[in-house]
Amino acid sequence: MKPALSQFGVEMSRLSGVRAIMKDIIETLRAGAGQNFINLSAGNPVILPEVEQLWRDCTFDLLASPDYGDVVCRYGASQGYQPLVDAVVQDFNRRYGLRLTDRNVLITPGSQNLYFLAANAFGGYAANGDLRKIVLPLSPDYTGYGGVTLTPEALIAYKPELDIDEGSHRFKYRPDFSRLTINEHTGCVIFSRPCNPTGNVLTNDEVNKITTLAAAHDVPVLIDSAYAPPYPALNFTEMTPTFGENVLHCMSLSKAGLPGERIGIAIGDADIIGVLEAFQTNLCIHSPRYGQAIAARAIRSGALGEIAVNVIRPFYQQKIAVVEEALNQAMPSDLPWFLHRGEGAIFAWLWLNNLPVTDWEFYQQLKSVGVIVVPGSTFFPGLHDAWDHKQQCLRISLTGTDEELRTAMQRLAEVYVKTMKATQTR
Ligand SMILES: Cc1ncc(COP(=O)(O)O)c(C=O)c1O
């Protein structure tokens, strides 16, 4: 049967960004069963034994407590499970000297859901017909933003400035404030910090500039903190979360070991939270409560904050060091390759300047030597400018073993040199 789809139906039945690539990767792995692929495409965090144990302990505690029936056998408030909301309020007030109350917190079924609520509550067509833009101030950014709006023409991303260190083969994206436009036609602003895919951490100064531009027009700024402190604390460089009247601090517990439980947390102004809460009630009533109940325990006891800093962060920080060293050794110093500064998150981002083939073709060549990464062009949602750079990057997941990462970087370097030489001799 082929039911007729509405405009929204057409939009939402399309696989966007990395999900489309994942289909190809799953088919490749299936077709090559038995072939030993090094799969560095994953966005799934590694299951670390200490982290798994934490969630197991919290589950035991929940099972043994009189709260169990109330948690899983009852509907609850749309805003979230009250003990989790309270735990977040107390933890953030203590850590950051804030004066949050429970009206400042909303729990969603995963943070992807939160961006969907915000993108459609603040972005899209206003009652007067005005198109309110969803602004991504620094492209590339999280591929999932490409799928969150019911009004795709509302999504607009800005090309960055490139801060390049030729000698060390490193670079960093910076927002181009000469082009960034946030005005009365802006519905909301979204960026990830630390950034998936690049590992970039916008400086406090850059964040303040963006939030100040937005505040002048009462525009909410969603700071996607899926990798930020206090949990999972996947920042390898110093950073402090930013709060403010128009700032929504958006968290995810996925990289803190609970991707399957779907927990997103928004912290911000009570009016903004109220809008999103009502949207959530209409959409799905509330987030599942089992995950919220174990998260409340892990946050209240301080165990989550500690494991983030002592286990999760060092694990990935060591992995980025392995990738850096392997690339430094394997890649030729006379070719224009640049690794983005690894300031956080669980990925390395490699830019192969002047690459004579597209990132998609390069991805295929890497597959033929048993290595799977993600072609970078999927990480520029909303960026309509023609720009070669969009086809010159790769996202490498840090979820491999050290051995896998070294072997993969060695093979990548060989394919790269071969590709570059092939054009020189043409
Ligand atoms: C930057 C960023 N934001 C949001 C998400 C979505 O996370 P969640 O599992 O909370 O929906 C991800 C997932 O990888 C991410 O990398």
PDBQT file of the ligand as one rigid body, heavy atoms in Angstrom, charges set to zero:
ROOT
HETATM    1  C1  LIG A 501      25.907  16.574  19.228  1.00  0.00    +0.000 C 
HETATM    2  C2  LIG A 501      24.795  15.608  19.460  1.00  0.00    +0.000 A 
HETATM    3  N1  LIG A 501      23.605  16.088  19.826  1.00  0.00    +0.000 NA
HETATM    4  C3  LIG A 501      22.565  15.259  20.041  1.00  0.00    +0.000 A 
HETATM    5  C4  LIG A 501      22.680  13.904  19.874  1.00  0.00    +0.000 A 
HETATM    6  C5  LIG A 501      21.474  13.030  20.117  1.00  0.00    +0.000 C 
HETATM    7  O1  LIG A 501      21.616  12.378  21.337  1.00  0.00    +0.000 OA
HETATM    8  P1  LIG A 501      20.429  11.662  22.090  1.00  0.00    +0.000 P 
HETATM    9  O2  LIG A 501      20.830  10.239  22.180  1.00  0.00    +0.000 OA
HETATM   10  O3  LIG A 501      20.373  12.315  23.440  1.00  0.00    +0.000 OA
HETATM   11  O4  LIG A 501      19.167  11.868  21.338  1.00  0.00    +0.000 OA
HETATM   12  C6  LIG A 501      23.904  13.356  19.488  1.00  0.00    +0.000 A 
HETATM   13  C7  LIG A 501      24.047  11.904  19.282  1.00  0.00    +0.000 C 
HETATM   14  O5  LIG A 501      25.038  11.392  18.858  1.00  0.00    +0.000 OA
HETATM   15  C8  LIG A 501      24.993  14.235  19.278  1.00  0.00    +0.000 A 
HETATM   16  O6  LIG A 501      26.185  13.783  18.886  1.00  0.00    +0.000 OA
ENDROOT
TORSDOF 0
